[in-house]
Amino acid sequence: MTLLNTFFTGNMNRLIISRFRNLLTLMVLFFALISTANVYGQTTIVRWDFNDGNTTADGGIIANATKTIATEGRTNFSTPYPAGASGNSIAINGWNSGFNVKYWVIEFNGAGYQNFTLSSKQRSSIIVGPRDFKIEYKIGIGGSWTPFTGNAVPPLADNWTSGVVTNLSLPSALDNQSSIYLRWIMASNASISGGT
């Protein structure tokens, strides 16, 4: 069985959407990364909306203008990019048996910023789409992937409202770092119907 995964974005506060999709499996992830620059407001650090048909960031600070979103080494995104909760999304195959192995990943520059928050939405297909994901971080390419409090994505369903993370505070260890990685990794092989 092959799974197709798609990323999508709808507004400035939610930055990436990912959707995994196949005849039997569909999963969508929407992600936002925002940093509080000071007490007067927020700064978008990096944002994707996929309306331009590629995986390169569509907004954020200049240091992140060329950042991309990827999966653990796979690059065969489907086109045209399908619609998501609103706007466009991207898709990729191959999410079977992905427990602790398969993930979406971003890297961005957060130097000069602190108090990061993250928002995401994920969707999965009705029968065998992946249900469980968790978010992990590492600092720099040589860092170790690290879980943190509240990193579990709520269980996914065949909608845009179940697998939602809203303004999740990221660990202070990420403050002022020039190379921050985040990944959404499969936390089990369970499907949304409870099978594997």
Backbone as JSON Lines, residues from 0, in Angstrom:
{"i":0,"aa":"M","n":[0.83,-1.15,0.0],"ca":[0.0,0.0,0.0],"c":[0.89,1.24,0.0]}
{"i":1,"aa":"T","n":[0.56,2.26,-0.76],"ca":[1.33,3.48,-0.83],"c":[0.52,4.62,-0.26]}
{"i":2,"aa":"L","n":[1.16,5.47,0.5],"ca":[0.5,6.61,1.09],"c":[1.0,7.88,0.42]}
{"i":3,"aa":"L","n":[0.12,8.83,0.24],"ca":[0.46,10.1,-0.36],"c":[0.31,11.17,0.71]}
{"i":4,"aa":"N","n":[1.32,11.99,0.9],"ca":[1.34,12.97,1.97],"c":[1.35,14.37,1.38]}
{"i":5,"aa":"T","n":[0.54,15.27,1.94],"ca":[0.39,16.62,1.41],"c":[0.55,17.7,2.47]}
{"i":6,"aa":"F","n":[1.24,18.79,2.16],"ca":[1.35,19.95,3.04],"c":[0.51,21.09,2.51]}
{"i":7,"aa":"F","n":[-0.09,21.91,3.4],"ca":[-0.99,22.98,3.0],"c":[-0.92,24.17,3.94]}
{"i":8,"aa":"T","n":[-1.23,25.36,3.47],"ca":[-1.28,26.54,4.33],"c":[-2.46,27.43,3.99]}
{"i":9,"aa":"G","n":[-3.05,28.02,5.0],"ca":[-4.2,28.87,4.78],"c":[-4.04,30.31,5.2]}
{"i":10,"aa":"N","n":[-3.35,30.62,6.31],"ca":[-3.22,32.0,6.73],"c":[-1.89,32.24,7.42]}
{"i":11,"aa":"M","n":[-1.63,33.47,7.83],"ca":[-0.34,33.86,8.4],"c":[-0.06,33.19,9.74]}
{"i":12,"aa":"N","n":[-1.07,32.76,10.47],"ca":[-0.84,32.15,11.76],"c":[-0.63,30.65,11.66]}
{"i":13,"aa":"R","n":[-0.97,30.06,10.57],"ca":[-0.75,28.63,10.35],"c":[0.06,28.49,9.08]}
{"i":14,"aa":"L","n":[1.2,27.86,9.21],"ca":[2.17,28.01,8.14],"c":[2.36,26.84,7.21]}
{"i":15,"aa":"I","n":[2.23,25.63,7.65],"ca":[2.44,24.51,6.74],"c":[1.28,23.55,6.87]}
{"i":16,"aa":"I","n":[0.84,23.02,5.77],"ca":[-0.13,21.95,5.85],"c":[0.41,20.77,5.07]}
{"i":17,"aa":"S","n":[0.28,19.61,5.64],"ca":[0.77,18.41,5.01],"c":[-0.35,17.42,4.87]}
{"i":18,"aa":"R","n":[-0.44,16.78,3.75],"ca":[-1.49,15.8,3.57],"c":[-0.92,14.54,2.98]}
{"i":19,"aa":"F","n":[-1.18,13.4,3.62],"ca":[-0.73,12.1,3.16],"c":[-1.93,11.47,2.47]}
{"i":20,"aa":"R","n":[-1.79,10.98,1.24],"ca":[-2.96,10.55,0.52],"c":[-2.67,9.38,-0.41]}
{"i":21,"aa":"N","n":[-3.63,8.49,-0.51],"ca":[-3.61,7.38,-1.44],"c":[-5.05,6.94,-1.6]}
{"i":22,"aa":"L","n":[-5.3,5.96,-2.45],"ca":[-6.65,5.41,-2.54],"c":[-7.1,4.93,-1.17]}
{"i":23,"aa":"L","n":[-6.18,4.38,-0.39],"ca":[-6.53,3.87,0.92],"c":[-6.05,4.74,2.06]}
{"i":24,"aa":"T","n":[-5.15,5.66,1.81],"ca":[-4.57,6.43,2.89],"c":[-4.48,7.91,2.54]}
{"i":25,"aa":"L","n":[-4.99,8.74,3.43],"ca":[-4.91,10.18,3.25],"c":[-4.58,10.84,4.57]}
{"i":26,"aa":"M","n":[-3.57,11.67,4.58],"ca":[-3.23,12.4,5.79],"c":[-2.79,13.79,5.43]}
{"i":27,"aa":"V","n":[-3.25,14.79,6.17],"ca":[-2.88,16.16,5.88],"c":[-2.33,16.84,7.12]}
{"i":28,"aa":"L","n":[-1.25,17.56,6.97],"ca":[-0.63,18.31,8.07],"c":[-0.55,19.77,7.71]}
{"i":29,"aa":"F","n":[-1.0,20.62,8.6],"ca":[-0.89,22.06,8.44],"c":[-0.04,22.58,9.57]}
{"i":30,"aa":"F","n":[0.96,23.39,9.29],"ca":[1.93,23.8,10.3],"c":[2.14,25.3,10.32]}
{"i":31,"aa":"A","n":[2.26,25.87,11.5],"ca":[2.56,27.29,11.63],"c":[3.68,27.49,12.63]}
{"i":32,"aa":"L","n":[4.58,28.37,12.33],"ca":[5.64,28.7,13.28],"c":[5.66,30.2,13.46]}
{"i":33,"aa":"I","n":[5.45,30.65,14.68],"ca":[5.45,32.07,14.99],"c":[6.34,32.31,16.19]}
{"i":34,"aa":"S","n":[7.09,33.4,16.17],"ca":[7.94,33.76,17.31],"c":[7.49,35.09,17.86]}
{"i":35,"aa":"T","n":[7.43,35.2,19.18],"ca":[7.15,36.48,19.79],"c":[8.44,37.26,19.82]}
{"i":36,"aa":"A","n":[8.52,38.33,19.04],"ca":[9.73,39.13,18.96],"c":[9.86,40.05,20.17]}
{"i":37,"aa":"N","n":[8.73,40.56,20.64],"ca":[8.72,41.42,21.81],"c":[7.3,41.49,22.35]}
{"i":38,"aa":"V","n":[7.08,42.31,23.36],"ca":[5.75,42.37,23.98],"c":[4.73,43.05,23.09]}
{"i":39,"aa":"Y","n":[5.17,43.66,21.99],"ca":[4.26,44.4,21.13],"c":[3.68,43.6,19.98]}
{"i":40,"aa":"G","n":[4.17,42.41,19.77],"ca":[3.62,41.66,18.65],"c":[4.38,40.39,18.37]}
{"i":41,"aa":"Q","n":[3.98,39.72,17.28],"ca":[4.59,38.48,16.88],"c":[5.25,38.66,15.52]}
{"i":42,"aa":"T","n":[6.25,37.84,15.28],"ca":[6.94,37.83,14.0],"c":[6.81,36.44,13.41]}
{"i":43,"aa":"T","n":[6.39,36.35,12.17],"ca":[6.36,35.06,11.49],"c":[7.78,34.72,11.1]}
{"i":44,"aa":"I","n":[8.27,33.6,11.58],"ca":[9.65,33.19,11.33],"c":[9.77,32.5,9.98]}
{"i":45,"aa":"V","n":[8.82,31.6,9.68],"ca":[8.81,30.91,8.38],"c":[7.39,30.46,8.1]}
{"i":46,"aa":"R","n":[7.02,30.48,6.82],"ca":[5.66,30.14,6.44],"c":[5.65,29.5,5.05]}
{"i":47,"aa":"W","n":[4.78,28.5,4.88],"ca":[4.54,27.88,3.58],"c":[3.06,27.95,3.26]}
{"i":48,"aa":"D","n":[2.72,28.21,1.96],"ca":[1.32,28.11,1.55],"c":[1.14,27.3,0.27]}
{"i":49,"aa":"F","n":[2.21,26.95,-0.41],"ca":[2.22,26.08,-1.58],"c":[1.41,26.59,-2.77]}
{"i":50,"aa":"N","n":[0.92,27.81,-2.71],"ca":[0.18,28.35,-3.85],"c":[1.08,28.56,-5.06]}
{"i":51,"aa":"D","n":[2.4,28.6,-4.85],"ca":[3.33,28.75,-5.96],"c":[3.82,27.4,-6.49]}
{"i":52,"aa":"G","n":[3.29,26.29,-5.95],"ca":[3.59,24.97,-6.49],"c":[4.96,24.42,-6.16]}
{"i":53,"aa":"N","n":[5.58,24.86,-5.03],"ca":[6.86,24.29,-4.65],"c":[6.95,24.16,-3.13]}
{"i":54,"aa":"T","n":[8.05,23.61,-2.66],"ca":[8.23,23.35,-1.23],"c":[9.06,24.42,-0.52]}
{"i":55,"aa":"T","n":[9.39,25.5,-1.22],"ca":[10.16,26.6,-0.64],"c":[9.25,27.5,0.18]}
{"i":56,"aa":"A","n":[9.77,28.02,1.29],"ca":[9.0,28.89,2.18],"c":[8.38,30.05,1.41]}
{"i":57,"aa":"D","n":[7.18,30.45,1.81],"ca":[6.44,31.52,1.16],"c":[6.36,32.78,2.01]}
{"i":58,"aa":"G","n":[6.98,32.77,3.17],"ca":[6.97,33.95,4.03],"c":[7.83,33.73,5.24]}
{"i":59,"aa":"G","n":[7.99,34.79,6.01],"ca":[8.82,34.74,7.2],"c":[9.96,35.73,7.1]}
{"i":60,"aa":"I","n":[10.95,35.58,7.97],"ca":[12.09,36.49,7.96],"c":[13.0,36.17,6.77]}
{"i":61,"aa":"I","n":[13.8,37.14,6.36],"ca":[14.66,36.98,5.18],"c":[15.59,35.77,5.3]}
{"i":62,"aa":"A","n":[16.1,35.5,6.49],"ca":[17.03,34.38,6.68],"c":[16.39,33.03,6.33]}
{"i":63,"aa":"N","n":[15.06,32.97,6.28],"ca":[14.37,31.71,5.98],"c":[13.71,31.69,4.6]}
{"i":64,"aa":"A","n":[14.02,32.65,3.77],"ca":[13.36,32.79,2.46],"c":[13.55,31.59,1.55]}
{"i":65,"aa":"T","n":[14.65,30.87,1.68],"ca":[14.91,29.73,0.79],"c":[14.76,28.38,1.49]}
{"i":66,"aa":"K","n":[14.21,28.36,2.69],"ca":[14.04,27.11,3.43],"c":[12.97,26.26,2.75]}
{"i":67,"aa":"T","n":[13.11,24.95,2.87],"ca":[12.15,24.04,2.26],"c":[11.6,23.07,3.29]}
{"i":68,"aa":"I","n":[10.51,22.44,2.92],"ca":[9.92,21.38,3.72],"c":[10.16,20.08,2.98]}
{"i":69,"aa":"A","n":[10.46,19.02,3.71],"ca":[10.8,17.74,3.08],"c":[10.27,16.58,3.91]}
{"i":70,"aa":"T","n":[10.46,15.39,3.39],"ca":[10.21,14.18,4.16],"c":[11.55,13.49,4.32]}
{"i":71,"aa":"E","n":[11.63,12.48,5.14],"ca":[12.9,11.85,5.48],"c":[13.59,11.28,4.25]}
{"i":72,"aa":"G","n":[14.0,12.18,3.35],"ca":[14.79,11.79,2.2],"c":[14.02,11.63,0.9]}
{"i":73,"aa":"R","n":[12.72,11.57,0.95],"ca":[11.94,11.42,-0.28],"c":[11.6,12.79,-0.85]}
{"i":74,"aa":"T","n":[11.59,12.9,-2.16],"ca":[11.35,14.21,-2.78],"c":[10.33,14.16,-3.91]}
{"i":75,"aa":"N","n":[9.67,13.06,-4.12],"ca":[8.73,12.93,-5.25],"c":[7.34,13.44,-4.89]}
{"i":76,"aa":"F","n":[7.23,14.75,-4.71],"ca":[5.95,15.34,-4.39],"c":[5.05,15.31,-5.62]}
{"i":77,"aa":"S","n":[3.76,15.06,-5.4],"ca":[2.84,15.01,-6.53],"c":[2.41,16.41,-6.93]}
{"i":78,"aa":"T","n":[2.1,16.55,-8.21],"ca":[1.55,17.8,-8.72],"c":[0.4,17.45,-9.65]}
{"i":79,"aa":"P","n":[-0.61,18.26,-9.85],"ca":[-0.7,19.56,-9.19],"c":[-0.97,19.38,-7.71]}
{"i":80,"aa":"Y","n":[-0.59,20.4,-6.96],"ca":[-0.81,20.32,-5.52],"c":[-2.31,20.34,-5.24]}
{"i":81,"aa":"P","n":[-2.81,19.37,-4.47],"ca":[-4.25,19.31,-4.19],"c":[-4.68,20.34,-3.15]}
{"i":82,"aa":"A","n":[-5.97,20.6,-3.12],"ca":[-6.53,21.54,-2.15],"c":[-6.51,20.93,-0.75]}
{"i":83,"aa":"G","n":[-6.38,21.77,0.25],"ca":[-6.4,21.35,1.64],"c":[-7.6,21.96,2.34]}
{"i":84,"aa":"A","n":[-7.46,22.25,3.63],"ca":[-8.54,22.87,4.39],"c":[-8.9,24.21,3.78]}
{"i":85,"aa":"S","n":[-7.91,24.93,3.32],"ca":[-8.06,26.13,2.49],"c":[-6.74,26.3,1.78]}
{"i":86,"aa":"G","n":[-6.74,26.81,0.58],"ca":[-5.49,26.95,-0.17],"c":[-5.01,25.63,-0.74]}
{"i":87,"aa":"N","n":[-3.72,25.57,-1.06],"ca":[-3.13,24.38,-1.68],"c":[-2.39,23.51,-0.68]}
{"i":88,"aa":"S","n":[-1.95,22.36,-1.15],"ca":[-1.18,21.41,-0.34],"c":[-0.22,20.67,-1.26]}
{"i":89,"aa":"I","n":[0.72,19.94,-0.67],"ca":[1.61,19.1,-1.46],"c":[1.45,17.66,-1.02]}
{"i":90,"aa":"A","n":[1.86,16.73,-1.84],"ca":[1.63,15.31,-1.54],"c":[2.86,14.49,-1.87]}
{"i":91,"aa":"I","n":[3.01,13.37,-1.16],"ca":[4.1,12.43,-1.41],"c":[3.67,11.02,-1.02]}
{"i":92,"aa":"N","n":[4.18,10.02,-1.71],"ca":[3.83,8.62,-1.45],"c":[4.74,7.97,-0.41]}
{"i":93,"aa":"G","n":[4.27,6.88,0.19],"ca":[5.12,5.99,0.96],"c":[5.13,6.15,2.46]}
{"i":94,"aa":"W","n":[4.0,6.13,3.12],"ca":[3.93,6.3,4.57],"c":[3.62,5.01,5.32]}
{"i":95,"aa":"N","n":[3.67,3.87,4.65],"ca":[3.4,2.58,5.3],"c":[4.49,2.24,6.29]}
{"i":96,"aa":"S","n":[4.13,1.55,7.37],"ca":[5.08,1.06,8.38],"c":[6.09,2.14,8.77]}
{"i":97,"aa":"G","n":[5.59,3.32,9.1],"ca":[6.46,4.46,9.36],"c":[6.74,4.77,10.81]}
{"i":98,"aa":"F","n":[6.31,3.93,11.74],"ca":[6.5,4.19,13.17],"c":[7.95,4.51,13.51]}
{"i":99,"aa":"N","n":[8.16,5.71,14.06],"ca":[9.48,6.2,14.46],"c":[10.51,6.26,13.33]}
{"i":100,"aa":"V","n":[10.04,6.25,12.08],"ca":[10.94,6.26,10.94],"c":[10.58,7.35,9.92]}
{"i":101,"aa":"K","n":[9.29,7.53,9.65],"ca":[8.86,8.42,8.57],"c":[8.32,9.72,9.15]}
{"i":102,"aa":"Y","n":[8.74,10.83,8.5],"ca":[8.37,12.13,9.03],"c":[8.48,13.23,7.99]}
{"i":103,"aa":"W","n":[7.8,14.37,8.28],"ca":[8.02,15.63,7.6],"c":[9.07,16.38,8.4]}
{"i":104,"aa":"V","n":[9.88,17.2,7.76],"ca":[10.93,17.94,8.47],"c":[11.13,19.32,7.86]}
{"i":105,"aa":"I","n":[11.39,20.28,8.74],"ca":[11.79,21.62,8.31],"c":[13.04,22.02,9.1]}
{"i":106,"aa":"E","n":[13.81,22.94,8.54],"ca":[14.93,23.55,9.24],"c":[14.79,25.05,9.02]}
{"i":107,"aa":"F","n":[15.02,25.83,10.07],"ca":[14.89,27.28,9.93],"c":[15.86,27.99,10.88]}
{"i":108,"aa":"N","n":[16.06,29.28,10.62],"ca":[16.93,30.13,11.41],"c":[16.09,30.92,12.39]}
{"i":109,"aa":"G","n":[16.37,30.77,13.69],"ca":[15.65,31.51,14.72],"c":[16.55,32.46,15.49]}
{"i":110,"aa":"A","n":[17.75,32.76,14.96],"ca":[18.69,33.64,15.65],"c":[18.05,35.0,15.89]}
{"i":111,"aa":"G","n":[18.14,35.48,17.12],"ca":[17.57,36.77,17.48],"c":[16.12,36.7,17.91]}
{"i":112,"aa":"Y","n":[15.55,35.5,17.95],"ca":[14.14,35.33,18.33],"c":[14.02,34.3,19.44]}
{"i":113,"aa":"Q","n":[12.92,34.4,20.17],"ca":[12.68,33.47,21.27],"c":[11.18,33.27,21.45]}
{"i":114,"aa":"N","n":[10.82,32.38,22.37],"ca":[9.42,32.08,22.69],"c":[8.63,31.63,21.46]}
{"i":115,"aa":"F","n":[9.15,30.65,20.74],"ca":[8.5,30.14,19.54],"c":[7.22,29.4,19.88]}
{"i":116,"aa":"T","n":[6.22,29.53,19.02],"ca":[5.02,28.72,19.1],"c":[4.78,28.07,17.75]}
{"i":117,"aa":"L","n":[4.08,26.96,17.78],"ca":[3.84,26.16,16.59],"c":[2.37,25.77,16.53]}
{"i":118,"aa":"S","n":[1.78,25.84,15.35],"ca":[0.42,25.36,15.14],"c":[0.42,24.44,13.93]}
{"i":119,"aa":"S","n":[-0.38,23.39,13.97],"ca":[-0.45,22.48,12.84],"c":[-1.81,21.81,12.77]}
{"i":120,"aa":"K","n":[-2.17,21.38,11.57],"ca":[-3.38,20.59,11.32],"c":[-2.99,19.39,10.5]}
{"i":121,"aa":"Q","n":[-3.52,18.23,10.84],"ca":[-3.29,17.02,10.07],"c":[-4.61,16.32,9.83]}
{"i":122,"aa":"R","n":[-4.68,15.64,8.7],"ca":[-5.87,14.88,8.32],"c":[-5.43,13.54,7.76]}
{"i":123,"aa":"S","n":[-6.23,12.51,8.0],"ca":[-5.9,11.19,7.5],"c":[-7.14,10.54,6.91]}
{"i":124,"aa":"S","n":[-6.94,9.57,6.02],"ca":[-8.08,8.95,5.34],"c":[-8.87,8.02,6.25]}
{"i":125,"aa":"I","n":[-10.05,7.7,5.8],"ca":[-11.03,7.0,6.61],"c":[-10.64,5.58,7.0]}
{"i":126,"aa":"I","n":[-9.84,4.87,6.22],"ca":[-9.6,3.47,6.53],"c":[-8.21,3.23,7.1]}
{"i":127,"aa":"V","n":[-7.16,3.47,6.34],"ca":[-5.82,3.1,6.81],"c":[-4.86,4.26,6.94]}
{"i":128,"aa":"G","n":[-5.34,5.47,6.89],"ca":[-4.45,6.61,7.04],"c":[-3.81,6.65,8.42]}
{"i":129,"aa":"P","n":[-2.58,7.13,8.54],"ca":[-1.89,7.19,9.83],"c":[-2.66,8.05,10.83]}
{"i":130,"aa":"R","n":[-2.69,7.61,12.08],"ca":[-3.43,8.3,13.13],"c":[-2.54,9.09,14.07]}
{"i":131,"aa":"D","n":[-1.36,8.59,14.39],"ca":[-0.56,9.14,15.48],"c":[0.76,9.76,15.0]}
{"i":132,"aa":"F","n":[0.98,11.0,15.43],"ca":[2.22,11.72,15.14],"c":[2.68,12.44,16.39]}
{"i":133,"aa":"K","n":[3.98,12.72,16.44],"ca":[4.53,13.54,17.51],"c":[5.54,14.49,16.88]}
{"i":134,"aa":"I","n":[5.8,15.59,17.56],"ca":[6.72,16.61,17.08],"c":[8.0,16.54,17.9]}
{"i":135,"aa":"E","n":[9.12,16.58,17.22],"ca":[10.43,16.57,17.89],"c":[11.3,17.67,17.3]}
{"i":136,"aa":"Y","n":[12.32,18.06,18.04],"ca":[13.24,19.09,17.56],"c":[14.69,18.62,17.7]}
{"i":137,"aa":"K","n":[15.55,19.29,16.97],"ca":[16.99,19.18,17.21],"c":[17.62,20.5,16.82]}
{"i":138,"aa":"I","n":[18.78,20.78,17.39],"ca":[19.5,22.01,17.12],"c":[20.72,21.66,16.27]}
{"i":139,"aa":"G","n":[20.75,22.22,15.08],"ca":[21.85,21.95,14.16],"c":[21.78,20.57,13.55]}
{"i":140,"aa":"I","n":[22.46,20.38,12.44],"ca":[22.4,19.12,11.73],"c":[22.93,17.96,12.55]}
{"i":141,"aa":"G","n":[23.88,18.21,13.45],"ca":[24.46,17.15,14.26],"c":[23.74,16.91,15.57]}
{"i":142,"aa":"G","n":[22.68,17.67,15.84],"ca":[21.94,17.51,17.09],"c":[21.17,16.21,17.15]}
{"i":143,"aa":"S","n":[20.63,15.91,18.32],"ca":[19.82,14.69,18.51],"c":[18.34,15.06,18.54]}
{"i":144,"aa":"W","n":[17.51,14.25,17.91],"ca":[16.07,14.48,17.95],"c":[15.58,14.35,19.38]}
{"i":145,"aa":"T","n":[14.81,15.32,19.82],"ca":[14.38,15.42,21.21],"c":[12.89,15.64,21.3]}
{"i":146,"aa":"P","n":[12.17,14.79,22.07],"ca":[10.76,15.05,22.33],"c":[10.64,16.13,23.4]}
{"i":147,"aa":"F","n":[9.46,16.68,23.6],"ca":[9.25,17.7,24.63],"c":[7.81,17.63,25.11]}
{"i":148,"aa":"T","n":[7.54,18.25,26.24],"ca":[6.21,18.23,26.84],"c":[5.17,18.77,25.87]}
{"i":149,"aa":"G","n":[4.08,18.03,25.7],"ca":[2.99,18.45,24.83],"c":[3.24,18.22,23.36]}
{"i":150,"aa":"N","n":[4.23,17.37,23.01],"ca":[4.61,17.21,21.6],"c":[3.71,16.26,20.81]}
{"i":151,"aa":"A","n":[2.78,15.57,21.46],"ca":[1.89,14.64,20.74],"c":[0.84,15.42,19.95]}
{"i":152,"aa":"V","n":[0.72,15.09,18.69],"ca":[-0.34,15.65,17.86],"c":[-1.63,14.9,18.24]}
{"i":153,"aa":"P","n":[-2.76,15.61,18.47],"ca":[-4.0,14.89,18.78],"c":[-4.29,13.86,17.67]}
{"i":154,"aa":"P","n":[-4.9,12.72,18.03],"ca":[-5.17,11.67,17.04],"c":[-5.9,12.22,15.81]}
{"i":155,"aa":"L","n":[-5.41,11.8,14.64],"ca":[-5.98,12.26,13.38],"c":[-7.28,11.55,13.06]}
{"i":156,"aa":"A","n":[-8.09,12.18,12.21],"ca":[-9.32,11.61,11.69],"c":[-9.47,12.09,10.25]}
{"i":157,"aa":"D","n":[-10.57,11.72,9.61],"ca":[-10.82,12.11,8.23],"c":[-11.5,13.48,8.2]}
{"i":158,"aa":"N","n":[-10.84,14.46,8.82],"ca":[-11.33,15.84,8.83],"c":[-10.17,16.77,9.14]}
{"i":159,"aa":"W","n":[-10.44,18.07,9.08],"ca":[-9.42,19.08,9.35],"c":[-9.48,19.61,10.78]}
{"i":160,"aa":"T","n":[-10.26,18.97,11.66],"ca":[-10.46,19.51,13.0],"c":[-9.92,18.63,14.12]}
{"i":161,"aa":"S","n":[-9.61,17.38,13.88],"ca":[-9.16,16.48,14.95],"c":[-7.66,16.59,15.25]}
{"i":162,"aa":"G","n":[-6.81,16.49,14.27],"ca":[-5.37,16.48,14.48],"c":[-4.79,17.88,14.49]}
{"i":163,"aa":"V","n":[-5.27,18.72,15.42],"ca":[-4.9,20.14,15.44],"c":[-4.03,20.47,16.65]}
{"i":164,"aa":"V","n":[-2.92,21.15,16.4],"ca":[-2.06,21.7,17.44],"c":[-2.15,23.22,17.29]}
{"i":165,"aa":"T","n":[-2.42,23.92,18.39],"ca":[-2.59,25.37,18.32],"c":[-1.64,26.07,19.28]}
{"i":166,"aa":"N","n":[-0.79,26.92,18.75],"ca":[0.13,27.74,19.55],"c":[0.89,26.94,20.6]}
{"i":167,"aa":"L","n":[1.42,25.8,20.19],"ca":[2.23,24.98,21.08],"c":[3.54,25.71,21.38]}
{"i":168,"aa":"S","n":[3.83,25.92,22.64],"ca":[5.1,26.55,23.03],"c":[6.23,25.56,22.8]}
{"i":169,"aa":"L","n":[7.23,26.01,22.06],"ca":[8.4,25.17,21.83],"c":[9.42,25.42,22.94]}
{"i":170,"aa":"P","n":[10.29,24.45,23.22],"ca":[11.24,24.57,24.32],"c":[12.15,25.8,24.2]}
{"i":171,"aa":"S","n":[12.5,26.37,25.34],"ca":[13.38,27.54,25.36],"c":[14.78,27.22,24.83]}
{"i":172,"aa":"A","n":[15.13,25.94,24.76],"ca":[16.42,25.55,24.18],"c":[16.56,26.01,22.73]}
{"i":173,"aa":"L","n":[15.43,26.3,22.06],"ca":[15.45,26.74,20.67],"c":[15.66,28.24,20.53]}
{"i":174,"aa":"D","n":[15.5,28.99,21.62],"ca":[15.65,30.45,21.56],"c":[17.01,30.83,21.01]}
{"i":175,"aa":"N","n":[16.99,31.79,20.07],"ca":[18.21,32.39,19.5],"c":[19.11,31.4,18.76]}
{"i":176,"aa":"Q","n":[18.58,30.28,18.32],"ca":[19.39,29.29,17.59],"c":[19.34,29.57,16.09]}
{"i":177,"aa":"S","n":[20.47,29.42,15.42],"ca":[20.53,29.71,13.98],"c":[20.14,28.53,13.1]}
{"i":178,"aa":"S","n":[20.03,27.33,13.68],"ca":[19.63,26.16,12.9],"c":[18.75,25.26,13.76]}
{"i":179,"aa":"I","n":[17.44,25.37,13.55],"ca":[16.45,24.61,14.31],"c":[15.74,23.67,13.36]}
{"i":180,"aa":"Y","n":[15.67,22.4,13.74],"ca":[14.94,21.4,12.98],"c":[13.7,21.0,13.76]}
{"i":181,"aa":"L","n":[12.57,20.86,13.06],"ca":[11.35,20.29,13.63],"c":[10.9,19.17,12.71]}
{"i":182,"aa":"R","n":[10.41,18.09,13.32],"ca":[9.85,17.02,12.49],"c":[8.55,16.52,13.1]}
{"i":183,"aa":"W","n":[7.66,16.1,12.22],"ca":[6.4,15.44,12.59],"c":[6.6,13.98,12.23]}
{"i":184,"aa":"I","n":[6.86,13.15,13.23],"ca":[7.22,11.76,13.0],"c":[6.05,10.86,13.4]}
{"i":185,"aa":"M","n":[5.86,9.79,12.65],"ca":[4.8,8.85,12.99],"c":[5.07,8.23,14.36]}
{"i":186,"aa":"A","n":[4.08,8.29,15.25],"ca":[4.22,7.81,16.63],"c":[3.69,6.39,16.8]}
{"i":187,"aa":"S","n":[3.13,5.82,15.76],"ca":[2.68,4.42,15.75],"c":[2.39,4.05,14.3]}
{"i":188,"aa":"N","n":[2.08,2.77,14.07],"ca":[1.62,2.34,12.76],"c":[0.1,2.23,12.71]}
{"i":189,"aa":"A","n":[-0.58,2.7,13.76],"ca":[-2.04,2.61,13.83],"c":[-2.68,3.51,12.78]}
{"i":190,"aa":"S","n":[-3.75,3.01,12.19],"ca":[-4.53,3.83,11.26],"c":[-5.66,4.5,12.05]}
{"i":191,"aa":"I","n":[-6.34,5.42,11.41],"ca":[-7.42,6.1,12.12],"c":[-8.58,5.17,12.44]}
{"i":192,"aa":"S","n":[-8.65,4.02,11.77],"ca":[-9.69,3.03,12.09],"c":[-9.24,2.08,13.19]}
{"i":193,"aa":"G","n":[-7.99,2.21,13.66],"ca":[-7.47,1.36,14.73],"c":[-6.63,0.2,14.25]}
{"i":194,"aa":"G","n":[-6.64,-0.09,12.97],"ca":[-5.81,-1.16,12.43],"c":[-4.38,-0.68,12.22]}
{"i":195,"aa":"T","n":[-3.54,-1.56,11.64],"ca":[-2.17,-1.14,11.33],"c":[-1.88,-1.32,9.87]}
